[in-house]
Amino acid sequence: MQNSVSKYFNWSKAILVALILTGSLTPFASAQTVAEAKAAVGTATTWGKVDGISVVGLVQGPSAAAADLQIACVFEYTEGDIFNPPALPAELNGMVHLDEALKGIITEVRKKGQFKGYALETLLITPPKGALASKKLLLIGLGDRNSFDAGLMKKVGSVAMREALKLQVKTVSFASDIKDAGIDSPTALVAENVVLGAFDAYRTQSYLNTRDLSQKSRLQKLILLAGPSFFSVAGGGIKEAVSTLNTQ
């Protein structure tokens, strides 16, 4: 009997130790999973198609993403806003890379008030050959950073698509640059709203085309850029939008 009790307590201790070890390893395993979830620069996934247009996620900065049209978003100007905290460090900040590639012109026109960055304000730039991987750059304003709401991104997506259709491009790349600016935004919802807004505008133009009131679209691919840490999360939002659009 004593041996049985002893064995029982030894077995109980073993179970307890296993549970303690498992519990103590959980945070480590979670952190490791998060670290492994970072996507390498250049990672690309087609998350789906809407109306024949491929919707692609890409880990790349806006200055290096190849497309007919690159779209980037920026808030109303405050002194040094893209360079100083809470903005991301320069090596991780896509807007800084764009500005540097264009020899500071983005900061210059913002500082002079020539592009104020009001919500949905646009500015089209034709970069010197070789300055960017894209042929044209469109800036879209996000307004006051202190009152940003993810719902705005549906309107931003619509504006982005309408401008892309006017330019008759085949590929358009979109960078929200919200994280770069230091705004803690809901990544999946932002990506979802951009896609929903973009295709709302696309379908309006497609309808007008059936009435001979609009040019036929040449668009083949919509690319949404994301940082290595946010690629999968953004992809979830994009897939949700694609699913919603394909049931409408």
N, C-alpha and C positions, 0 to 999 in steps of 0.2 A: 504493500500500500504506500509506504513511504517513497519507494522508488518511482511509483506511478505519479505521486504528487510532485516529486522533484522533476520528473520529465515534463509534467504539465507546465510547471513554472518556467523551466528552461525554454520550452517551446513558446510560451507567451512572451518571454523576454525577446526571443528571436523575432517574433512578429512585430513587437513594439519597436525594436531597433530598425527593422525594415521600413516600418511606416515613417519613423522619424527621418531616416535617410532619404526616403522617397520625397517626403515633404520638403526637406532642406534642398533637394536637388531641383525641385520644380521651378523656382525662380531662375536658376542657372539655365535649365533647359529652355525656358521661355525666352530668356535673353539670347541664348544661342540661336533659337529659331528665328528671332527677329533679325539678328545679325546675318543669318544665312539667307533671309528673305530679301536682302538688298540685291537689286538687279544691276548687272554690269552695264556700263555706258555702251550704248549701241544695241542693247536688247530691244527687240521689236516683236509685237504680237498683234495680229489682226483679231480684234475682239468681236468682230461680226460685220455684217453688211446691212445697210439701210438703203432701199431704193436703188440697189446696184452699186452703191458707193461703199468702199472699204473704210472701216473705222479702225484706225491703228493706234496702238500705244507705243511710245518710243522713249527710251531713256537717253536724252540728249539735251544739250543746251540750245537755245534758240539761235545763237550765232552759228552753230555747227550743223543744224538740221537742214537737210537738202529738201527744198520744195520750191514751187513756183512763187508761193507767197508765204511768208512767215508773219504770224500775228503775235504780238506781245502786249501785255496789259501793264498799265502803270497808274499809280495813284496821283492825286494832286501833289504838286511839288512842295517839299519842305527842304531846307538847306541840308545837303549831304545825305538825303534820305536813302539812296540806294547803296551808299558806301558805309554808313555807320549803323551800329546796333540800334534797333532789333533786326535790321536787315542781315541776311546771311553773309558770312565772310566772302570776300571777293572770289576765292577759288570755287565756291559753290553757288555763286550768284549769277544767274543767266542774264539779268538786266545789265549788270556791270560788264559782262563779256560783250553784249551788244553795243553798249556805249563805247567801250574801248575799241571795238572793231570799226566803229564809225567815227573814231577820233574825237569822242566827246560831244557829238552833235545832239544826242538825246538830252543830256544834261544842259547843254547850251540853250536849246529851244524851250525847255521847261523853265530854266532859271530866268530867261528873258520874258516869260509869260506868253510866248508864241504858241506853245501847246500847254494848256493849263491842266489837262488830265481830268477834266470834268467827266462825270459818268456818261459813257457812250460817245464822248468826243473822239474823233479819229484824225490820224495824221499818216499819210502815205509817203514813204521814203524809198527812192530808188538808189540803192547803195552802189558805190564804185565796184567795178568788176573785181571779184576775188575777195572783197571785204567780208562778205557773208556767204554761207552756203546756199542761201535763198536768193531769188532774183529780185524780190521786192519785200519791203517790211512795212507792215501796218501796225501802228500803235493805237490801242483803244484805252480810253480813260476809265478808271474805276471810281473816281470821285474821292471823297474824304475817307482816308484810311480808318478813322475812328468810328465811322458808321457803316463799315462794310457789312453786307449781308449776302449770303450765298445765293439768294433768290435773284440778285442782280445778274448772275452769270447766264441766266436764260436769255436776257436781253442782249448781253454781250455776245453770246453765241449767235443770236439772230443777226446782229450787226456784222459780226465776222463773216457769216455766210453770205449776206447780201453784198458786202464789199468784194468777196472772192468771186461771186457770180458776175458782178459788174466787170471785173478784170478778166473774166473768161479763163481762169487758171484750171489746170488739171489736178494739181496737188496743193493742198493748203496745210500748213503746220501751225498749231495753236499752243501758245504758252501763257498760262494765266499769270505766272510770276508773283502770285500772292504769298506763297511761302518764302520766296526770295526777299520779299519786302518785310518779312518778319511778322506777318499776320497769321495767327493760329486759326486757319480755316478748315472746314470739314472737307477733306480731299475728295472723297467719293462723291459727295453731293455736288461739289463744284464741277467735277468732271461730268457727272450725269446731267446737270443743268446746261452746261455748254453744248452737249450733244443734242439735248432736247430742243434748245433754242435754235441751234443751227439748222436742224431738219424741219422745224416749224417754218423757218424762212425759206428753206429749199423747196418745200412742198407748195408754198404760196407761189413762188416763181414758176414751178413746174405746172401748176394749174393755169397761170397766165400764159404759159407757152402753148398749152392746148387750145387756147383762144387766140393764138397768134398775136399775143400782146407782150411777149418777152422772148429774148434770145434763148435758144436751147443751151442747156448747161453742158460744159465740157468736163465738169468735175468728176474725178475718178477716185480720189483718196483724201480723207480727212485724218490728219495725224494729230494726236494729242500728246504733248511732251510731259514728262514727269521725271522727278529726281529718283535716284536709285532706291531711296527708302520708301517712296510713295507709289512705285510703279504698280504693284499688285492691288493696293487700295484703290488707286485711280481706275484701274482696270475693272474692279468690281462695279464702280459707278457707271463706267462706260457700258458694260454688259447689261446693266439694269436699264439704261436708256435705250440701247439697241433692242432689247426684248420688248420694252413698252412700245417703241415706235413700230416694230414689226407686227404688233397686234392691233394697230389702229387702222 
